[in-house]
């Protein structure tokens, strides 16, 4: 059976290893085409990521943004929506998957096109819930899954308010979506798509029960987390209670130890927390092997 082709699109300003991981992973998972918009038009990564005909590098120059009616310094999420819509409308057949470069779509035991082929023919869109990277007490990696808000208190205690707004996660719990190509008038948002009348495109939602995960490498270490902290606090990257905690730390004479302690609290699990999270259906202990690992 011939499977409909899958196109993956992202806009990124990330270190070369992150970009390389993203490309190699999704090619190995069955992507027929990857469109990578480099937000920095002078990004040196462009010279290292060419060569595979399935990968298209597009540089976001001032002229590129002008053609879209945007300024290069417009809010990133606005520019992101514009280029993802552009990418979507550039695809004539199959499926289009919109991700960030620190995200890997994983459907164990099958390629992404094979998984998509199991959807009913009338399905227009598929959203896959987030699995957020965490570190366990023994230093190994795992992924935290969304859980009911009612279960958060019993796991995180006095710090539950930092996790409750996003169903036990720190980053976005909504996941990311894959859409059938060539639907007229579609506009891409960050986590789903809208029709030309402004309605959310209907579709299926998959998660652990369907053996489908959006692996979000949200905090791969303190340094990259700290580098993005201010931007996330000013955008929608953090929920309100976490923004309040960050503001309180910022008011300290020396905030850096507070930031480090907060990072550890958010992204490291004690064994007791991991056990409770697993009991609530919120922990994926088995991380997939990454390209080159």
C-alpha positions as CSV (number, residue, x, y, z in Angstrom):
1,X,0.0,0.0,0.0
2,X,1.3,3.4,-0.9
3,X,1.1,5.8,2.0
4,X,0.3,9.5,1.6
5,X,3.5,11.6,2.0
6,X,4.1,13.4,5.2
7,X,5.6,17.0,5.2
8,X,7.1,18.4,8.4
9,X,7.6,22.1,8.9
10,X,9.2,24.2,11.6
11,X,10.8,27.6,12.1
12,X,13.7,27.6,14.5
13,X,16.6,29.5,16.0
14,X,18.3,26.6,17.8
15,X,21.8,25.1,18.1
16,X,22.9,22.9,15.3
17,X,22.6,19.6,17.3
18,X,18.9,20.4,18.0
19,X,18.2,21.1,14.4
20,X,20.2,18.0,13.2
21,X,18.3,15.8,15.7
22,X,15.0,17.2,14.5
23,X,15.8,16.5,10.8
24,X,17.3,13.1,11.3
25,X,14.6,11.9,13.6
26,X,11.7,12.8,11.4
27,X,13.3,11.5,8.2
28,X,13.8,8.2,10.1
29,X,10.1,8.3,11.2
30,X,8.9,8.5,7.5
31,X,8.8,12.2,6.6
32,X,9.0,12.6,2.8
33,X,9.8,16.3,3.1
34,X,10.9,18.7,5.8
35,X,10.7,22.5,5.4
36,X,13.1,24.2,7.9
37,X,12.7,28.0,8.2
38,X,15.8,29.4,9.8
39,X,14.7,32.5,11.8
40,X,18.3,33.8,11.7
41,X,19.1,34.2,8.0
42,X,22.8,34.1,8.8
43,X,22.5,30.9,10.9
44,X,25.7,28.9,10.3
45,X,23.7,25.7,10.6
46,X,22.5,26.2,7.0
47,X,25.9,25.1,5.8
48,X,25.7,21.8,7.7
49,X,22.1,20.8,7.0
50,X,22.0,20.7,3.3
51,X,22.6,17.8,1.0
52,X,19.5,15.6,1.6
53,X,16.9,16.4,-1.2
54,X,14.1,15.8,1.3
55,X,15.2,18.8,3.4
56,X,14.4,22.4,2.3
57,X,16.2,25.2,4.1
58,X,14.5,28.6,3.8
59,X,16.1,31.7,5.2
60,X,14.0,34.2,7.0
61,X,15.6,37.4,5.5
62,X,14.1,40.9,5.9
63,X,12.8,40.5,2.3
64,X,11.1,37.2,3.2
65,X,9.3,38.8,6.1
66,X,8.4,41.8,3.9
67,X,6.8,39.6,1.4
68,X,4.6,38.2,4.2
69,X,3.7,41.7,5.3
70,X,5.7,41.4,8.5
71,X,8.7,43.0,10.1
72,X,11.7,40.8,11.1
73,X,11.2,41.9,14.8
74,X,7.5,41.2,14.9
75,X,6.4,38.9,17.8
76,X,7.8,35.5,17.2
77,X,4.5,33.6,17.6
78,X,2.9,35.9,15.0
79,X,5.7,35.2,12.5
80,X,5.6,31.5,13.4
81,X,1.9,31.3,12.5
82,X,2.5,33.1,9.2
83,X,5.3,30.8,8.1
84,X,3.5,27.6,9.1
85,X,0.5,28.7,7.2
86,X,2.8,29.4,4.2
87,X,4.3,26.0,4.5
88,X,0.9,24.3,4.8
89,X,-0.3,26.0,1.6
90,X,2.8,24.9,-0.2
91,X,1.9,21.2,0.2
92,X,-0.5,19.6,-2.4
93,X,-1.0,16.1,-1.0
94,X,-0.7,13.9,2.0
95,X,-0.3,15.3,5.5
96,X,1.4,18.4,7.0
97,X,2.9,18.3,10.5
98,X,3.8,21.5,12.3
99,X,6.3,21.3,15.2
100,X,8.9,23.2,17.1
101,X,12.5,22.1,16.6
102,X,12.7,20.9,20.2
103,X,9.9,18.5,19.6
104,X,9.9,14.9,18.2
105,X,6.8,13.1,17.1
106,X,7.0,9.4,18.1
107,X,4.5,6.6,17.5
108,X,6.4,3.5,18.7
109,X,6.4,0.4,16.4
110,X,5.3,2.2,13.3
111,X,6.3,5.1,11.1
112,X,4.3,8.3,11.2
113,X,2.7,7.7,7.8
114,X,1.8,4.1,8.9
115,X,0.1,5.5,12.0
116,X,-1.7,8.2,10.0
117,X,-3.0,5.5,7.6
118,X,-5.0,4.0,10.4
119,X,-7.2,7.1,10.7
120,X,-10.6,7.1,9.1
121,X,-10.7,8.7,5.7
122,X,-12.9,11.5,6.9
123,X,-10.4,12.6,9.6
124,X,-9.0,16.0,8.7
125,X,-6.6,16.6,11.6
126,X,-4.8,14.7,14.3
127,X,-3.5,16.3,17.5
128,X,-1.0,14.4,19.7
129,X,-0.7,15.3,23.3
130,X,2.6,16.4,24.9
131,X,5.1,14.2,26.7
132,X,7.5,16.6,28.5
133,X,11.1,15.7,29.2
134,X,12.0,15.3,32.9
135,X,15.0,13.8,34.8
136,X,14.5,11.0,37.3
137,X,16.2,10.6,40.7
138,X,18.8,8.2,39.3
139,X,19.7,10.7,36.5
140,X,17.9,8.9,33.7
141,X,15.5,10.7,31.4
142,X,11.8,10.2,31.1
143,X,8.7,12.0,29.9
144,X,5.9,13.5,32.0
145,X,2.4,13.2,30.5
146,X,-0.7,15.4,31.1
147,X,-2.8,14.2,34.1
148,X,-6.1,15.4,35.6
149,X,-5.7,18.6,37.6
150,X,-7.2,16.9,40.6
151,X,-4.2,14.5,40.7
152,X,-1.6,17.2,40.7
153,X,-1.8,18.2,44.4
154,X,-1.0,14.7,45.7
155,X,2.2,14.6,43.6
156,X,3.7,18.1,44.0
157,X,2.3,19.2,47.3
158,X,3.1,22.8,48.2
159,X,4.3,23.5,44.7
160,X,1.2,22.1,43.0
161,X,0.2,25.5,41.8
162,X,3.2,25.6,39.5
163,X,2.0,22.4,37.7
164,X,-1.8,22.5,38.0
165,X,-2.7,25.1,35.3
166,X,-1.2,22.8,32.6
167,X,-2.4,19.5,33.8
168,X,0.9,18.5,35.5
169,X,3.2,19.9,32.9
170,X,5.3,23.1,32.8
171,X,5.3,23.6,29.1
172,X,2.3,23.4,26.8
173,X,0.0,20.3,27.3
174,X,-2.0,20.8,24.1
175,X,0.5,18.9,21.9
176,X,0.9,19.6,18.2
177,X,-1.2,18.7,15.1
178,X,-1.0,17.0,11.8
179,X,-3.4,18.1,9.1
180,X,-4.5,16.7,5.7
181,X,-2.9,18.8,3.0
182,X,-4.7,21.2,0.6
183,X,-7.7,22.0,2.7
184,X,-8.9,25.4,1.4
185,X,-8.6,28.5,3.6
186,X,-6.8,26.8,6.5
187,X,-4.8,29.0,8.9
188,X,-2.2,27.4,11.1
189,X,-2.1,28.2,14.8
190,X,0.6,26.9,17.2
191,X,-1.2,23.8,18.3
192,X,-4.1,23.3,15.8
193,X,-5.6,24.9,12.7
194,X,-8.5,27.2,12.0
195,X,-10.9,27.2,9.1
196,X,-11.5,30.3,7.1
197,X,-14.5,31.0,9.3
198,X,-12.3,31.0,12.4
199,X,-13.5,27.6,13.7
200,X,-11.0,25.0,15.0
201,X,-10.4,22.3,12.4
202,X,-12.0,19.1,13.9
203,X,-10.0,16.0,14.3
204,X,-8.8,13.2,16.5
205,X,-6.7,13.4,19.7
206,X,-4.1,10.8,20.5
207,X,-2.0,10.2,23.5
208,X,-0.5,7.4,25.5
209,X,-3.7,5.2,25.0
210,X,-3.0,5.3,21.3
211,X,0.8,4.8,21.7
212,X,1.5,8.3,20.4
213,X,3.7,11.0,21.9
214,X,4.9,14.5,21.2
215,X,8.3,14.4,22.9
216,X,9.0,17.9,24.1
217,X,12.6,18.5,25.1
218,X,11.5,21.6,27.0
219,X,14.3,21.8,29.5
220,X,17.4,19.8,28.3
221,X,19.6,21.5,30.8
222,X,19.8,24.5,33.1
223,X,21.7,26.7,30.6
224,X,19.3,26.5,27.7
225,X,16.3,26.8,30.1
226,X,17.8,29.9,31.6
227,X,18.6,31.4,28.2
228,X,14.9,31.1,27.2
229,X,13.4,31.9,30.6
230,X,12.8,35.6,30.1
231,X,11.2,35.1,26.6
232,X,8.9,32.4,27.9
233,X,7.9,34.5,30.9
234,X,7.0,37.4,28.6
235,X,5.1,35.2,26.2
236,X,2.8,32.3,26.9
237,X,5.6,29.8,27.7
238,X,4.8,29.8,31.4
239,X,1.5,29.8,33.3
240,X,0.6,32.6,35.7
241,X,1.7,31.0,39.0
242,X,5.1,30.2,37.5
243,X,5.5,33.8,36.2
244,X,4.7,35.0,39.7
245,X,7.4,32.7,41.2
246,X,9.9,33.9,38.7
247,X,9.1,37.6,39.5
248,X,9.6,36.9,43.2
249,X,13.0,35.3,42.5
250,X,14.0,38.2,40.3
251,X,13.4,40.6,43.2
252,X,16.1,38.8,45.3
253,X,19.6,40.4,45.7
254,X,21.1,37.4,43.9
255,X,18.4,35.6,41.9
256,X,20.6,33.0,40.2
257,X,20.5,30.4,43.0
258,X,16.7,30.8,43.1
259,X,16.4,30.2,39.4
260,X,18.6,27.1,39.6
261,X,16.5,25.7,42.5
262,X,13.3,26.4,40.6
263,X,14.6,24.7,37.5
264,X,15.5,21.6,39.5
265,X,12.0,21.6,41.1
266,X,10.2,21.9,37.8
267,X,12.2,19.4,35.8
268,X,13.6,16.8,38.2
269,X,11.4,14.2,39.9
270,X,12.0,12.4,43.2
271,X,11.4,8.7,43.2
272,X,8.2,9.2,45.2
273,X,7.0,11.8,42.7
274,X,7.8,9.5,39.8
275,X,6.0,6.6,41.4
276,X,2.9,8.7,42.1
277,X,3.0,10.2,38.6
278,X,3.2,6.7,37.0
279,X,0.3,5.6,39.1
280,X,-1.7,8.5,37.7
281,X,-0.8,7.5,34.2
282,X,1.5,10.5,33.8
283,X,4.9,9.0,33.2
284,X,6.7,7.5,30.2
285,X,9.8,6.0,31.5
286,X,11.1,4.5,28.2
287,X,12.8,7.2,26.1
288,X,13.4,6.3,22.5
289,X,16.9,6.0,21.1
290,X,17.9,9.2,19.3
291,X,19.8,9.4,16.0
292,X,23.5,9.1,16.5
293,X,23.0,7.9,20.1
